[in-house]
Amino acid sequence: MKCMLLLLLVCVTPALAADLASLVYTVPGKNIIFTVTAEGLSSIAVGGREVAKGGWYAASGEGIFNTGMKTVLASTLKAAPKPEEKSLTVLDASHARVRHAYADVVSTFDYAFDGEDVTIKARVENNHEQDALAITRFTGLVFTFANYPTGLYPGGGWWWHYGALTNYGPVCLHPSFYTKVGGSYMTDGQFGIGLSPWKTEFTPRTMLFWVRQNPYNKQDVHWVLDYFRHDSIPAGGAKTFQLRMRVSADTDWKHLLQPYKDYFLETYGPIRYHTDFRAMGTAHVNGGKELRTAENPYAFHNGRFLHTAEGVNHFCDMVIPGLKACNAQGVLIWGQYGDQPRGELYRSDFDVIPPEVEAQWPLLRQRFAEAGLRLGVCARPSQFQVRLDWNRDGTYGLNADDPAQLEMAWRRFKKMIDMGCTLFMLDSFGAWYSNDAKVMRYLREKMGPDIETFSEAQEDVIIPFTGAYSEVDYWAPSEKTADNPDSNAEDEKVMFPGRRVPRTPMQYWELFQWLCPGVNIIVRRYDTHGKAPSLADDLTYYYAHHMTPMLEDYTIKGIAKSVLDIQNQYLDEHGNWRR
């Protein structure tokens, strides 16, 4: 036995200790082969077919994103600069190290293989005397698919290219409207690749970007992979960025994205709030300034006079019986302060309500509490108002890294919570990139799990801390518009996350539920272009996709029985899913 072990060490150790031409790693039990050379990860083969080749290099993303900083590690759009020095060291049968040296930058890549997964750890040293490297780009692999691929990638369509990144700038990096999920996958039905950032801080600015090698061929099967990290490396400094890649013949998206789910739960965790999925009323009580009269000084809409006892009772009599009859959870009120003459329709100072309204609020709270219903309002937590001139206010973004500003935002919520509100629609929220996720994490820690919130815009990193909100438009199958360029029969169904942001398929909602089981989205019909489904079809679609319908306050009485009948098919009396 000792002789056999000695022979094994003699045969293996010299090879692993030397700089070799390549490390060839075969996934145990599967016909998947990764090859690492001095160029980096330079080849991937699945089932005997080479599906990717090239290399893996550090480059600058600053020119692509038009940051104005292009002096460190400059690169063209199509290719990374070739290293002046390069080497490969094979450390063991599943671990290789590649070093690339440039005039100002040294990048060292560690490739660690484990089954279908490879973790790429890149240490990037910026040796420039004065300039920072604002955005690091990793690129070089070209994937060849058997047919036009499908998957999850920024924009979700053929129109995304480097020019779009230049046009939008770093604003489109994850987390954002444009990159709602930090992971990515692509598949041609024969093999798939799943990608995930790895070992990052909270809300890093990243993008896993896929672009056709020939941007003018909409059916090109050759796709270039880029990974961007917007994390400035100062002159004389260094940072380490990690990426995990899964290559598999199992093309199910959940299998391909499992490393991202693992990373996501480790970084952001599960949801931090309790969810009620029963129907919810919605009441837009603020009208325009044209409604302002002596009787209605705050321009409330259609008799919803929250500044008088008669008006509060009228409102409660309109909505409470219907909410009770359909076993709804409560109502969300928009514009609780009426029309604001200084502008900014839904305001960040949502707790500042007219004295007359505040005087009647205990009655409003009492009526809903006696009915066992929840009360909520529209808020705007990530911005604040300042005076632009004598007559108008302006809106500015709240800085999530400023404790004083976070405390100011929390005081507004606490006041309304103390006034009986346990539901909050978060207007214009979720769009301020990583900032909003930080704000929401802070607010959730203060609120605890029993306050439900719903963010108007969403990306995945915010959903552990808040539910979602969507407005739905319905389109005729044949109609094509600027908002709906690829109309087809499916366009009559719900689109997520709604009409106020670039349209995105229901794929995101399915993925969000997979990442964070228990997340909720409240949905209301906003507009119809062509034929819309019946109320029953509408509600059935929402509940079947685990979405909570919002019911306009003036309609609830008349539709309560229909709502209850359909809701009972999907929810128990406490608001938990039956299926």
C-alpha positions as CSV (number, residue, x, y, z in Angstrom):
1,M,0.0,0.0,0.0
2,K,2.9,2.4,0.9
3,C,4.5,1.6,-2.5
4,M,1.3,2.5,-4.4
5,L,0.9,5.8,-2.6
6,L,4.5,6.7,-3.2
7,L,4.1,5.9,-6.9
8,L,1.0,8.1,-7.1
9,L,2.8,11.1,-5.5
10,V,5.7,10.7,-7.9
11,C,3.4,10.7,-10.9
12,V,1.0,13.5,-9.9
13,T,3.0,16.0,-7.8
14,P,5.5,17.2,-10.4
15,A,2.7,17.9,-12.9
16,L,0.6,19.9,-10.3
17,A,3.6,21.9,-9.1
18,A,4.6,23.2,-12.5
19,D,3.2,25.7,-14.9
20,L,1.3,23.6,-17.5
21,A,-0.2,24.3,-20.8
22,S,-3.7,23.7,-19.5
23,L,-6.0,22.2,-16.8
24,V,-8.7,20.0,-18.3
25,Y,-11.5,19.3,-15.8
26,T,-14.2,16.8,-16.6
27,V,-17.3,16.9,-14.5
28,P,-17.6,13.5,-12.7
29,G,-20.1,11.3,-14.3
30,K,-21.0,13.8,-17.0
31,N,-19.7,14.6,-20.4
32,I,-18.9,18.2,-19.5
33,I,-15.3,19.4,-19.9
34,F,-13.8,22.8,-18.8
35,T,-10.4,23.8,-20.1
36,V,-8.2,26.5,-18.5
37,T,-5.1,27.8,-20.2
38,A,-3.0,30.9,-19.7
39,E,-5.8,32.8,-21.5
40,G,-8.1,31.8,-18.6
41,L,-11.2,29.7,-19.0
42,S,-10.8,29.1,-22.7
43,S,-13.1,26.2,-23.6
44,I,-16.3,24.5,-22.4
45,A,-17.6,21.3,-24.1
46,V,-20.9,19.6,-23.4
47,G,-21.8,16.2,-24.9
48,G,-18.8,16.3,-27.2
49,R,-19.7,19.7,-28.6
50,E,-17.6,22.8,-27.8
51,V,-20.1,25.3,-26.6
52,A,-17.8,28.1,-25.5
53,K,-14.2,29.2,-26.4
54,G,-12.0,32.2,-26.1
55,G,-10.5,33.2,-22.7
56,W,-11.4,35.2,-19.6
57,Y,-9.8,38.6,-19.1
58,A,-10.1,41.7,-16.9
59,A,-10.8,44.9,-18.9
60,S,-12.3,48.4,-18.4
61,G,-16.0,48.9,-18.5
62,E,-15.7,52.7,-18.3
63,G,-15.8,53.4,-22.0
64,I,-18.9,51.2,-22.4
65,F,-20.8,52.9,-19.6
66,N,-19.5,56.3,-20.5
67,T,-18.1,57.2,-17.1
68,G,-15.4,59.4,-18.5
69,M,-12.6,57.4,-16.9
70,K,-10.8,55.5,-19.7
71,T,-7.1,55.6,-18.9
72,V,-6.7,52.4,-16.8
73,L,-6.9,49.1,-18.6
74,A,-8.6,50.6,-21.7
75,S,-10.4,48.2,-24.0
76,T,-12.5,48.3,-27.1
77,L,-16.2,47.3,-27.1
78,K,-15.6,44.0,-28.9
79,A,-12.5,42.7,-27.1
80,A,-10.5,42.9,-23.9
81,P,-6.8,44.0,-24.2
82,K,-4.4,41.1,-24.4
83,P,-2.1,40.8,-21.4
84,E,1.5,41.6,-21.8
85,E,2.4,38.7,-19.5
86,K,0.3,35.6,-18.8
87,S,0.8,32.4,-16.9
88,L,-1.1,29.3,-15.7
89,T,-0.3,27.4,-12.6
90,V,-2.3,24.1,-11.9
91,L,-2.7,23.8,-8.1
92,D,-4.5,20.5,-8.1
93,A,-6.9,18.5,-10.3
94,S,-9.8,21.0,-9.8
95,H,-8.0,24.2,-9.1
96,A,-5.9,26.5,-11.4
97,R,-4.5,30.0,-11.1
98,V,-4.0,32.4,-14.1
99,R,-2.1,35.6,-13.9
100,H,-2.4,38.4,-16.5
101,A,-0.2,41.5,-16.3
102,Y,-0.8,44.8,-18.2
103,A,1.0,48.2,-18.0
104,D,-1.2,49.4,-15.1
105,V,-3.1,46.3,-13.9
106,V,-2.4,42.9,-12.7
107,S,-5.3,40.4,-12.5
108,T,-5.0,37.0,-10.9
109,F,-7.8,34.5,-11.4
110,D,-8.4,31.4,-9.3
111,Y,-10.6,28.8,-10.9
112,A,-12.1,26.3,-8.5
113,F,-14.2,23.5,-10.0
114,D,-16.9,21.5,-8.1
115,G,-19.1,19.3,-10.2
116,E,-20.9,21.4,-12.8
117,D,-19.9,24.6,-11.1
118,V,-16.7,26.8,-11.4
119,T,-16.0,29.7,-9.0
120,I,-13.8,32.3,-10.6
121,K,-12.1,34.6,-8.0
122,A,-10.4,37.6,-9.6
123,R,-8.0,39.8,-7.7
124,V,-7.5,43.0,-9.7
125,E,-4.6,45.3,-8.8
126,N,-4.6,48.9,-10.1
127,N,-1.0,50.1,-10.3
128,H,-1.8,53.3,-12.1
129,E,-0.2,56.3,-10.3
130,Q,-3.3,58.5,-10.1
131,D,-6.5,57.1,-11.8
132,A,-9.1,54.8,-10.4
133,L,-10.7,52.0,-12.3
134,A,-14.4,52.7,-11.8
135,I,-16.0,49.8,-13.6
136,T,-14.2,46.5,-14.1
137,R,-15.3,44.3,-17.0
138,F,-14.6,40.6,-17.4
139,T,-15.0,39.2,-20.9
140,G,-13.6,36.9,-23.5
141,L,-15.8,33.8,-23.8
142,V,-18.0,33.4,-26.8
143,F,-20.8,30.8,-26.5
144,T,-22.2,29.0,-29.5
145,F,-25.8,27.8,-29.0
146,A,-27.4,25.1,-31.2
147,N,-30.3,27.5,-31.9
148,Y,-31.4,31.0,-30.8
149,P,-31.2,30.9,-27.0
150,T,-33.7,31.8,-24.3
151,G,-33.0,32.8,-20.8
152,L,-32.8,35.7,-18.3
153,Y,-30.6,38.6,-19.2
154,P,-30.8,42.4,-19.1
155,G,-33.6,43.7,-21.2
156,G,-34.8,40.3,-22.1
157,G,-34.7,41.0,-25.8
158,W,-32.5,41.3,-28.8
159,W,-32.3,45.1,-28.7
160,W,-29.8,45.2,-25.8
161,H,-26.3,45.9,-27.0
162,Y,-23.3,47.9,-25.9
163,G,-24.8,51.1,-27.3
164,A,-27.7,50.7,-24.8
165,L,-25.2,50.5,-21.9
166,T,-23.5,53.7,-23.1
167,N,-26.9,55.4,-23.5
168,Y,-28.2,54.4,-20.0
169,G,-24.9,54.5,-18.2
170,P,-24.3,52.7,-14.8
171,V,-27.9,53.3,-13.9
172,C,-28.8,50.0,-15.7
173,L,-26.6,47.8,-13.5
174,H,-28.2,45.5,-11.1
175,P,-30.2,46.3,-9.0
176,S,-32.3,48.5,-11.3
177,F,-35.4,48.7,-13.5
178,Y,-33.3,47.3,-16.3
179,T,-31.5,44.5,-14.5
180,K,-34.1,43.2,-12.0
181,V,-32.2,40.0,-11.1
182,G,-28.5,39.7,-10.3
183,G,-28.2,36.2,-11.8
184,S,-28.5,35.1,-15.4
185,Y,-29.0,32.0,-17.4
186,M,-29.1,31.0,-21.1
187,T,-30.1,27.8,-22.8
188,D,-30.6,26.3,-26.3
189,G,-32.5,23.3,-25.0
190,Q,-29.4,21.1,-25.2
191,F,-27.3,22.7,-22.6
192,G,-27.5,25.7,-20.2
193,I,-25.3,28.1,-18.4
194,G,-26.3,29.7,-15.1
195,L,-24.3,32.6,-13.6
196,S,-24.2,34.4,-10.2
197,P,-22.2,37.0,-8.4
198,W,-20.5,35.4,-5.5
199,K,-19.4,36.5,-2.0
200,T,-20.4,40.2,-2.3
201,E,-21.5,43.0,0.0
202,F,-25.2,44.1,0.2
203,T,-26.5,45.4,-3.1
204,P,-23.3,45.4,-5.2
205,R,-23.6,47.0,-8.6
206,T,-23.2,44.2,-11.1
207,M,-24.3,43.1,-14.5
208,L,-24.2,39.8,-16.3
209,F,-24.5,40.9,-19.8
210,W,-25.1,38.8,-23.0
211,V,-24.8,40.3,-26.4
212,R,-24.9,38.7,-29.9
213,Q,-21.6,38.6,-31.5
214,N,-23.2,40.0,-34.6
215,P,-25.6,42.6,-33.2
216,Y,-27.3,43.1,-36.6
217,N,-28.3,39.4,-36.9
218,K,-31.3,38.9,-34.6
219,Q,-31.0,35.2,-34.8
220,D,-27.2,34.9,-34.2
221,V,-26.4,31.9,-32.1
222,H,-23.0,33.2,-31.1
223,W,-23.2,35.2,-27.8
224,V,-20.5,37.1,-25.9
225,L,-20.6,37.0,-22.1
226,D,-19.6,40.1,-20.0
227,Y,-19.5,40.5,-16.3
228,F,-19.4,44.1,-15.0
229,R,-18.6,45.2,-11.4
230,H,-19.1,48.9,-10.6
231,D,-16.8,49.0,-7.6
232,S,-14.0,51.6,-8.0
233,I,-10.5,50.4,-7.5
234,P,-8.4,53.4,-6.5
235,A,-4.9,54.0,-7.8
236,G,-2.5,51.7,-5.9
237,G,-5.4,49.6,-4.6
238,A,-6.8,46.2,-5.3
239,K,-10.1,44.4,-5.0
240,T,-11.4,40.8,-5.4
241,F,-14.5,40.0,-7.4
242,Q,-16.1,36.5,-7.6
243,L,-18.4,34.8,-10.0
244,R,-19.9,31.4,-10.1
245,M,-20.8,29.6,-13.3
246,R,-22.8,26.4,-13.7
247,V,-22.8,24.5,-17.0
248,S,-25.2,21.6,-17.4
249,A,-27.2,19.4,-19.7
250,D,-30.1,20.0,-17.3
251,T,-31.6,23.1,-18.8
252,D,-34.3,23.7,-16.2
253,W,-33.9,27.4,-15.2
254,K,-34.2,26.5,-11.5
255,H,-31.3,24.1,-11.8
256,L,-29.2,26.6,-13.7
257,L,-30.0,29.5,-11.2
258,Q,-29.7,27.4,-8.0
259,P,-26.2,28.9,-7.3
260,Y,-27.8,32.4,-7.6
261,K,-30.5,31.4,-5.1
262,D,-27.9,30.1,-2.7
263,Y,-26.0,33.4,-3.0
264,F,-29.2,35.4,-2.7
265,L,-30.4,33.7,0.5
266,E,-27.0,34.0,2.0
267,T,-26.7,37.7,1.1
268,Y,-30.3,38.9,1.5
269,G,-32.1,36.2,3.3
270,P,-35.8,35.1,3.3
271,I,-38.8,37.5,3.6
272,R,-39.0,39.5,6.8
273,Y,-42.7,40.1,6.9
274,H,-46.0,38.4,7.3
275,T,-48.2,38.3,4.3
276,D,-52.0,38.3,3.8
277,F,-53.0,37.4,0.3
278,R,-56.7,38.3,0.5
279,A,-58.2,41.0,-1.7
280,M,-57.6,44.6,-0.9
281,G,-59.6,47.7,-1.5
282,T,-58.0,50.8,-3.0
283,A,-59.3,54.3,-2.6
284,H,-58.0,57.4,-4.5
285,V,-59.4,60.1,-2.3
286,N,-57.5,63.1,-3.6
287,G,-58.8,65.0,-6.7
288,G,-57.5,67.9,-8.6
289,K,-57.5,71.6,-7.7
290,E,-60.7,72.1,-9.7
291,L,-62.6,70.3,-7.0
292,R,-61.5,72.8,-4.3
293,T,-64.5,74.6,-2.8
294,A,-65.5,76.1,0.6
295,E,-67.2,72.8,1.4
296,N,-64.3,70.8,0.0
297,P,-61.1,72.9,0.8
298,Y,-58.7,70.0,0.2
299,A,-60.2,68.9,-3.1
300,F,-61.2,65.4,-2.0
301,H,-62.7,63.2,-4.7
302,N,-66.4,62.5,-5.1
303,G,-67.6,63.0,-1.6
304,R,-64.7,61.2,0.1
305,F,-64.4,64.1,2.6
306,L,-61.9,62.9,5.1
307,H,-62.0,66.3,6.8
308,T,-65.5,65.8,8.2
309,A,-67.2,63.2,10.3
310,E,-70.0,62.9,7.8
311,G,-67.4,62.4,5.0
312,V,-65.5,59.7,7.0
313,N,-68.7,57.8,7.7
314,H,-69.8,58.1,4.1
315,F,-66.5,56.6,3.0
316,C,-66.7,53.8,5.6
317,D,-70.2,53.0,4.6
318,M,-69.2,52.8,1.0
319,V,-66.2,50.4,1.4
320,I,-66.5,48.4,4.7
321,P,-69.6,46.3,3.9
322,G,-68.2,45.2,0.6
323,L,-64.7,44.5,2.1
324,K,-66.4,42.4,4.9
325,A,-68.6,40.5,2.4
326,C,-65.6,39.4,0.3
327,N,-63.4,38.6,3.3
328,A,-60.9,41.3,2.1
329,Q,-58.1,42.4,4.4
330,G,-58.5,46.2,4.3
331,V,-58.1,49.3,2.2
332,L,-55.2,51.4,0.9
333,I,-55.9,55.2,0.8
334,W,-54.1,57.3,-1.7
335,G,-53.8,61.1,-1.2
336,Q,-54.9,61.2,2.4
337,Y,-53.9,64.9,2.5
338,G,-56.1,65.8,-0.4
339,D,-54.8,68.0,-3.3
340,Q,-51.4,69.5,-2.4
341,P,-51.2,73.0,-3.9
342,R,-47.4,72.9,-3.9
343,G,-47.5,69.9,-6.3
344,E,-45.8,66.5,-6.1
345,L,-48.9,64.3,-6.2
346,Y,-47.9,61.5,-3.9
347,R,-45.6,63.0,-1.4
348,S,-42.7,61.9,0.9
349,D,-44.3,64.0,3.7
350,F,-47.3,61.6,3.6
351,D,-47.7,61.9,7.4
352,V,-48.4,65.7,7.1
353,I,-52.2,65.8,6.7
354,P,-54.6,68.7,7.2
355,P,-55.6,69.3,10.9
356,E,-59.2,68.7,10.1
357,V,-58.3,65.3,8.5
358,E,-56.1,64.4,11.5
359,A,-59.0,65.3,13.8
360,Q,-61.3,62.8,12.1
361,W,-58.6,60.1,11.7
362,P,-59.6,58.4,15.1
363,L,-63.1,57.9,13.7
364,L,-61.7,56.4,10.5
365,R,-59.4,54.1,12.5
366,Q,-62.2,53.1,14.9
367,R,-64.6,52.1,12.1
368,F,-62.1,49.9,10.4
369,A,-60.9,48.4,13.7
370,E,-64.4,47.5,14.7
371,A,-64.9,45.8,11.3
372,G,-61.7,43.8,11.7
373,L,-60.2,45.5,8.7
374,R,-56.7,47.0,8.1
375,L,-56.1,50.6,7.1
376,G,-53.3,51.8,4.9
377,V,-52.0,54.8,3.1
378,C,-49.7,55.7,0.1
379,A,-46.2,56.7,1.2
380,R,-43.0,57.8,-0.7
381,P,-40.1,56.8,1.4
382,S,-37.0,57.2,-0.8
383,Q,-37.4,60.9,-1.6
384,F,-38.1,64.2,0.1
385,Q,-39.6,67.5,-0.9
386,V,-37.8,70.9,-0.8
387,R,-39.1,74.3,-2.0
388,L,-38.2,75.2,-5.6
389,D,-39.9,78.5,-5.4
390,W,-42.7,80.3,-3.6
391,N,-45.4,78.1,-5.2
392,R,-43.8,74.8,-6.0
393,D,-41.9,71.9,-4.3
394,G,-39.3,69.7,-5.9
395,T,-38.4,66.1,-5.1
396,Y,-34.9,64.9,-4.2
397,G,-33.6,61.4,-3.5
398,L,-33.0,60.3,0.1
399,N,-29.5,59.1,0.8
400,A,-29.6,55.6,2.3
401,D,-26.1,56.0,3.7
402,D,-27.1,59.0,5.9
403,P,-28.5,57.8,9.2
404,A,-30.3,61.2,9.9
405,Q,-32.2,60.9,6.6
406,L,-33.2,57.3,7.3
407,E,-34.4,58.4,10.8
408,M,-36.5,61.2,9.2
409,A,-38.1,58.6,6.8
410,W,-38.9,56.3,9.7
411,R,-40.5,59.0,11.8
412,R,-43.1,59.6,9.1
413,F,-44.0,55.9,9.0
414,K,-44.1,55.6,12.8
415,K,-46.6,58.5,13.0
416,M,-48.9,56.7,10.6
417,I,-48.4,53.4,12.3
418,D,-49.3,55.0,15.6
419,M,-52.4,56.3,13.8
420,G,-53.5,52.8,13.0
421,C,-52.0,52.1,9.6
422,T,-50.6,48.7,8.9
423,L,-50.5,48.8,5.1
424,F,-48.3,51.1,3.0
425,M,-48.2,51.5,-0.8
426,L,-44.6,52.7,-1.5
427,D,-45.0,55.1,-4.4
428,S,-42.0,55.7,-6.8
429,F,-40.0,53.3,-4.7
430,G,-37.7,50.5,-5.7
431,A,-36.3,52.4,-8.7
432,W,-33.4,54.1,-6.9
433,Y,-31.1,51.1,-7.4
434,S,-29.3,49.8,-4.4
435,N,-30.3,52.9,-2.4
436,D,-34.0,51.8,-2.1
437,A,-33.1,48.3,-0.9
438,K,-30.9,49.8,1.8
439,V,-33.8,52.2,2.8
440,M,-36.3,49.3,2.9
441,R,-34.0,47.1,4.9
442,Y,-33.7,49.9,7.5
443,L,-37.5,50.5,7.6
444,R,-38.3,46.8,7.9
445,E,-36.0,46.5,10.9
446,K,-37.9,49.3,12.5
447,M,-41.4,48.1,11.4
448,G,-41.1,44.5,12.3
449,P,-42.9,41.7,10.4
450,D,-46.6,42.8,10.9
451,I,-46.6,45.9,8.7
452,E,-47.2,45.1,5.0
453,T,-45.6,47.3,2.4
454,F,-45.8,47.2,-1.4
455,S,-43.2,48.7,-3.6
456,E,-44.2,50.3,-7.0
457,A,-41.0,49.2,-8.7
458,Q,-39.1,46.0,-7.9
459,E,-35.9,44.2,-8.3
460,D,-35.0,41.0,-6.5
461,V,-32.9,42.4,-3.7
462,I,-35.8,44.5,-2.3
463,I,-38.4,41.7,-2.1
464,P,-37.1,40.1,1.2
465,F,-38.1,43.4,2.8
466,T,-41.3,44.5,1.0
467,G,-44.0,43.1,-1.2
468,A,-44.7,44.4,-4.7
469,Y,-47.3,46.5,-6.5
470,S,-48.4,46.4,-10.1
471,E,-50.7,48.3,-12.5
472,V,-52.0,46.2,-15.4
473,D,-52.9,47.3,-18.9
474,Y,-54.7,44.9,-21.3
475,W,-53.9,45.0,-25.0
476,A,-55.7,43.7,-28.0
477,P,-53.7,40.8,-29.5
478,S,-53.1,42.6,-32.8
479,E,-52.3,46.0,-31.5
480,K,-48.7,47.2,-31.5
481,T,-47.6,50.4,-29.8
482,A,-44.5,52.0,-28.5
483,D,-45.3,50.6,-25.1
484,N,-46.3,47.2,-26.5
485,P,-44.1,46.6,-29.5
486,D,-44.4,42.8,-29.6
487,S,-48.1,42.4,-29.2
488,N,-49.6,38.9,-29.4
489,A,-52.3,36.9,-27.7
490,E,-50.4,36.7,-24.4
491,D,-50.4,40.5,-24.1
492,E,-54.0,40.3,-22.9
493,K,-52.6,38.7,-19.7
494,V,-51.0,40.4,-16.7
495,M,-47.6,41.9,-17.3
496,F,-45.3,42.5,-14.4
497,P,-44.4,44.9,-12.9
498,G,-46.9,47.1,-14.6
499,R,-47.4,50.0,-16.9
500,R,-45.2,52.6,-15.2
501,V,-41.9,50.9,-15.9
502,P,-40.5,49.0,-19.0
503,R,-42.7,46.0,-19.6
504,T,-41.3,42.7,-18.3
505,P,-42.7,39.2,-18.6
506,M,-44.3,37.2,-15.8
507,Q,-41.1,35.3,-15.7
508,Y,-39.8,37.8,-13.1
509,W,-42.8,37.2,-10.8
510,E,-42.3,33.5,-11.0
511,L,-38.6,33.9,-10.2
512,F,-39.2,36.3,-7.3
513,Q,-41.6,33.7,-5.7
514,W,-38.9,31.0,-6.1
515,L,-36.2,33.2,-4.6
516,C,-38.4,34.4,-1.7
517,P,-41.4,32.1,-1.0
518,G,-44.2,34.1,0.6
519,V,-43.6,37.3,-1.3
520,N,-46.8,39.1,-2.4
521,I,-47.8,41.5,-5.2
522,I,-51.0,43.6,-5.2
523,V,-52.4,44.1,-8.6
524,R,-55.0,46.5,-10.0
525,R,-56.4,47.0,-13.5
526,Y,-55.3,50.4,-14.8
527,D,-56.2,50.7,-18.4
528,T,-57.7,48.7,-21.3
529,H,-56.6,48.9,-25.0
530,G,-59.0,46.5,-26.8
531,K,-60.9,43.7,-25.2
532,A,-60.2,42.9,-21.5
533,P,-61.1,39.7,-19.7
534,S,-64.2,39.4,-17.6
535,L,-64.0,40.1,-13.9
536,A,-64.0,36.3,-13.2
537,D,-61.2,35.7,-15.6
538,D,-59.3,38.6,-14.3
539,L,-59.5,37.5,-10.7
540,T,-58.9,33.9,-11.5
541,Y,-55.7,34.8,-13.3
542,Y,-54.5,36.9,-10.4
543,Y,-55.1,34.2,-7.8
544,A,-53.8,31.4,-9.9
545,H,-50.5,33.3,-10.1
546,H,-50.5,34.1,-6.3
547,M,-51.3,37.8,-6.8
548,T,-53.6,39.8,-4.6
549,P,-56.3,41.8,-6.5
550,M,-57.0,45.4,-5.6
551,L,-60.6,46.4,-5.8
552,E,-61.7,50.0,-6.5
553,D,-63.6,51.3,-3.5
554,Y,-66.8,52.2,-5.4
555,T,-67.0,48.7,-7.0
556,I,-66.6,46.5,-4.0
557,K,-70.2,46.2,-2.9
558,G,-71.4,45.1,-6.3
559,I,-68.7,42.5,-6.9
560,A,-68.1,41.2,-3.4
561,K,-69.9,37.8,-3.9
562,S,-67.9,37.1,-7.1
563,V,-64.6,38.0,-5.4
564,L,-65.4,35.8,-2.4
565,D,-66.4,32.8,-4.6
566,I,-63.2,32.9,-6.6
567,Q,-61.0,33.8,-3.6
568,N,-62.3,30.8,-1.6
569,Q,-61.1,28.5,-4.4
570,Y,-57.5,29.6,-3.8
571,L,-57.3,30.9,-0.2
572,D,-58.5,29.8,3.2
573,E,-60.3,32.2,5.4
574,H,-57.1,33.5,6.9
575,G,-55.5,34.4,3.6
576,N,-53.2,31.3,3.1
577,W,-52.9,29.6,-0.2
578,R,-54.8,26.3,-0.6
579,R,-52.8,25.5,-3.7
